[in-house]
């Protein structure tokens, strides 16, 4: 019996679907990158996300994000 691997990208995509947030080609690209985090590590995952243009700035905050901030960022992705 093989151990099933947790896929972060799939988990985020399922959550977005439950919240009725659209799924655009950029979202799909990020989903695939995040699914590889256990294989390639956090540093390489961040490098890959930056390479495809994903930015999540923490400027002007105290390094904490609310759920509302995260959902807004996900919604804004598909409006561009």
FIKOLZA-1660 file (N, C-alpha, C; in steps of 0.1 Angstrom, whole numbers, plus 5000, padded with zeros to 4 digits):
% residues 80
   i   px   py   pz ch aa at
   1 5008 4988 5000  A  X  N
   1 5000 5000 5000  A  X CA
   1 5009 5012 5000  A  X  C
   2 5006 5022 4991  A  X  N
   2 5014 5034 4990  A  X CA
   2 5008 5045 4998  A  X  C
   3 5016 5054 5003  A  X  N
   3 5011 5065 5011  A  X CA
   3 5007 5076 5001  A  X  C
   4 4995 5081 5002  A  X  N
   4 4990 5092 4993  A  X CA
   4 4997 5105 4997  A  X  C
   5 5002 5112 4987  A  X  N
   5 5009 5125 4990  A  X CA
   5 4999 5137 4990  A  X  C
   6 5001 5145 5000  A  X  N
   6 4993 5157 5002  A  X CA
   6 4997 5167 4991  A  X  C
   7 4988 5172 4983  A  X  N
   7 4991 5182 4973  A  X CA
   7 4985 5195 4976  A  X  C
   8 4993 5205 4980  A  X  N
   8 4989 5218 4984  A  X CA
   8 4981 5225 4973  A  X  C
   9 4986 5225 4961  A  X  N
   9 4979 5231 4950  A  X CA
   9 4964 5226 4948  A  X  C
  10 4962 5213 4949  A  X  N
  10 4949 5208 4948  A  X CA
  10 4940 5212 4960  A  X  C
  11 4946 5213 4972  A  X  N
  11 4938 5217 4984  A  X CA
  11 4934 5231 4982  A  X  C
  12 4943 5240 4977  A  X  N
  12 4939 5254 4976  A  X CA
  12 4928 5255 4965  A  X  C
  13 4930 5247 4954  A  X  N
  13 4920 5248 4943  A  X CA
  13 4906 5243 4948  A  X  C
  14 4906 5233 4956  A  X  N
  14 4893 5228 4962  A  X CA
  14 4887 5239 4971  A  X  C
  15 4895 5245 4979  A  X  N
  15 4890 5256 4988  A  X CA
  15 4884 5267 4979  A  X  C
  16 4891 5271 4969  A  X  N
  16 4887 5282 4960  A  X CA
  16 4873 5278 4954  A  X  C
  17 4872 5266 4950  A  X  N
  17 4859 5261 4944  A  X CA
  17 4848 5262 4953  A  X  C
  18 4850 5258 4966  A  X  N
  18 4840 5259 4976  A  X CA
  18 4836 5274 4978  A  X  C
  19 4846 5283 4977  A  X  N
  19 4843 5297 4979  A  X CA
  19 4838 5304 4967  A  X  C
  20 4836 5296 4956  A  X  N
  20 4831 5301 4943  A  X CA
  20 4841 5312 4937  A  X  C
  21 4854 5309 4938  A  X  N
  21 4864 5318 4932  A  X CA
  21 4867 5311 4919  A  X  C
  22 4867 5319 4908  A  X  N
  22 4870 5313 4895  A  X CA
  22 4884 5308 4894  A  X  C
  23 4886 5299 4885  A  X  N
  23 4899 5292 4883  A  X CA
  23 4904 5296 4869  A  X  C
  24 4914 5304 4868  A  X  N
  24 4919 5309 4855  A  X CA
  24 4932 5301 4851  A  X  C
  25 4938 5303 4840  A  X  N
  25 4950 5296 4836  A  X CA
  25 4962 5299 4846  A  X  C
  26 4962 5311 4851  A  X  N
  26 4973 5315 4861  A  X CA
  26 4971 5307 4874  A  X  C
  27 4958 5305 4878  A  X  N
  27 4955 5297 4890  A  X CA
  27 4960 5282 4887  A  X  C
  28 4957 5277 4875  A  X  N
  28 4961 5263 4872  A  X CA
  28 4976 5262 4872  A  X  C
  29 4983 5271 4867  A  X  N
  29 4998 5271 4867  A  X CA
  29 5003 5271 4881  A  X  C
  30 4998 5279 4890  A  X  N
  30 5002 5279 4904  A  X CA
  30 4998 5266 4911  A  X  C
  31 4987 5261 4908  A  X  N
  31 4983 5248 4914  A  X CA
  31 4993 5237 4911  A  X  C
  32 4997 5236 4898  A  X  N
  32 5007 5226 4894  A  X CA
  32 5020 5228 4902  A  X  C
  33 5025 5241 4903  A  X  N
  33 5037 5244 4910  A  X CA
  33 5036 5240 4924  A  X  C
  34 5025 5244 4931  A  X  N
  34 5024 5241 4945  A  X CA
  34 5022 5226 4948  A  X  C
  35 5017 5218 4938  A  X  N
  35 5016 5204 4940  A  X CA
  35 5030 5197 4941  A  X  C
  36 5041 5204 4936  A  X  N
  36 5054 5198 4936  A  X CA
  36 5062 5202 4948  A  X  C
  37 5056 5210 4958  A  X  N
  37 5064 5215 4969  A  X CA
  37 5071 5204 4977  A  X  C
  38 5065 5193 4979  A  X  N
  38 5072 5182 4987  A  X CA
  38 5084 5176 4979  A  X  C
  39 5083 5177 4966  A  X  N
  39 5095 5171 4958  A  X CA
  39 5106 5181 4957  A  X  C
  40 5103 5194 4955  A  X  N
  40 5114 5203 4952  A  X CA
  40 5117 5213 4963  A  X  C
  41 5109 5213 4973  A  X  N
  41 5112 5222 4985  A  X CA
  41 5106 5236 4984  A  X  C
  42 5106 5243 4995  A  X  N
  42 5099 5256 4996  A  X CA
  42 5107 5266 4987  A  X  C
  43 5120 5266 4989  A  X  N
  43 5128 5276 4981  A  X CA
  43 5126 5275 4966  A  X  C
  44 5127 5263 4961  A  X  N
  44 5125 5261 4946  A  X CA
  44 5110 5265 4942  A  X  C
  45 5101 5261 4951  A  X  N
  45 5087 5264 4948  A  X CA
  45 5085 5280 4947  A  X  C
  46 5090 5287 4956  A  X  N
  46 5089 5302 4956  A  X CA
  46 5096 5307 4944  A  X  C
  47 5108 5302 4940  A  X  N
  47 5114 5306 4928  A  X CA
  47 5106 5304 4915  A  X  C
  48 5099 5292 4915  A  X  N
  48 5090 5289 4903  A  X CA
  48 5078 5298 4903  A  X  C
  49 5073 5301 4915  A  X  N
  49 5061 5310 4915  A  X CA
  49 5065 5324 4911  A  X  C
  50 5076 5329 4915  A  X  N
  50 5081 5342 4910  A  X CA
  50 5084 5342 4895  A  X  C
  51 5089 5331 4890  A  X  N
  51 5092 5330 4876  A  X CA
  51 5079 5332 4867  A  X  C
  52 5068 5327 4872  A  X  N
  52 5055 5329 4865  A  X CA
  52 5048 5341 4868  A  X  C
  53 5054 5350 4877  A  X  N
  53 5048 5363 4879  A  X CA
  53 5040 5364 4892  A  X  C
  54 5039 5354 4900  A  X  N
  54 5031 5354 4912  A  X CA
  54 5038 5363 4923  A  X  C
  55 5031 5373 4928  A  X  N
  55 5037 5381 4939  A  X CA
  55 5026 5382 4950  A  X  C
  56 5031 5382 4962  A  X  N
  56 5022 5384 4973  A  X CA
  56 5029 5392 4983  A  X  C
  57 5029 5405 4982  A  X  N
  57 5036 5414 4990  A  X CA
  57 5031 5415 5004  A  X  C
  58 5040 5416 5013  A  X  N
  58 5037 5418 5027  A  X CA
  58 5040 5433 5031  A  X  C
  59 5042 5442 5022  A  X  N
  59 5045 5455 5025  A  X CA
  59 5033 5462 5032  A  X  C
  60 5036 5470 5042  A  X  N
  60 5025 5478 5048  A  X CA
  60 5017 5470 5057  A  X  C
  61 5021 5458 5061  A  X  N
  61 5014 5449 5070  A  X CA
  61 5023 5446 5082  A  X  C
  62 5017 5440 5092  A  X  N
  62 5025 5435 5103  A  X CA
  62 5028 5420 5101  A  X  C
  63 5030 5416 5088  A  X  N
  63 5033 5402 5085  A  X CA
  63 5022 5392 5087  A  X  C
  64 5010 5397 5089  A  X  N
  64 4998 5388 5090  A  X CA
  64 4988 5391 5079  A  X  C
  65 4981 5381 5075  A  X  N
  65 4971 5382 5065  A  X CA
  65 4958 5377 5070  A  X  C
  66 4947 5384 5068  A  X  N
  66 4934 5378 5072  A  X CA
  66 4929 5369 5061  A  X  C
  67 4919 5361 5064  A  X  N
  67 4913 5352 5054  A  X CA
  67 4907 5361 5043  A  X  C
  68 4902 5372 5047  A  X  N
  68 4896 5381 5037  A  X CA
  68 4906 5386 5027  A  X  C
  69 4918 5390 5032  A  X  N
  69 4929 5394 5023  A  X CA
  69 4933 5383 5013  A  X  C
  70 4934 5371 5018  A  X  N
  70 4938 5360 5009  A  X CA
  70 4927 5357 4999  A  X  C
  71 4915 5357 5003  A  X  N
  71 4904 5355 4993  A  X CA
  71 4903 5366 4983  A  X  C
  72 4905 5378 4987  A  X  N
  72 4905 5390 4978  A  X CA
  72 4916 5388 4968  A  X  C
  73 4928 5384 4972  A  X  N
  73 4939 5382 4963  A  X CA
  73 4936 5371 4953  A  X  C
  74 4930 5360 4957  A  X  N
  74 4926 5349 4948  A  X CA
  74 4916 5354 4938  A  X  C
  75 4906 5362 4942  A  X  N
  75 4896 5367 4933  A  X CA
  75 4902 5377 4923  A  X  C
  76 4911 5385 4928  A  X  N
  76 4918 5395 4919  A  X CA
  76 4926 5389 4908  A  X  C
  77 4931 5377 4910  A  X  N
  77 4939 5370 4900  A  X CA
  77 4931 5368 4888  A  X  C
  78 4919 5364 4889  A  X  N
  78 4911 5360 4877  A  X CA
  78 4904 5372 4871  A  X  C
  79 4905 5384 4877  A  X  N
  79 4899 5396 4871  A  X CA
  79 4908 5402 4861  A  X  C
  80 4921 5399 4861  A  X  N
  80 4931 5406 4853  A  X CA
  80 4930 5402 4838  A  X  C
% end
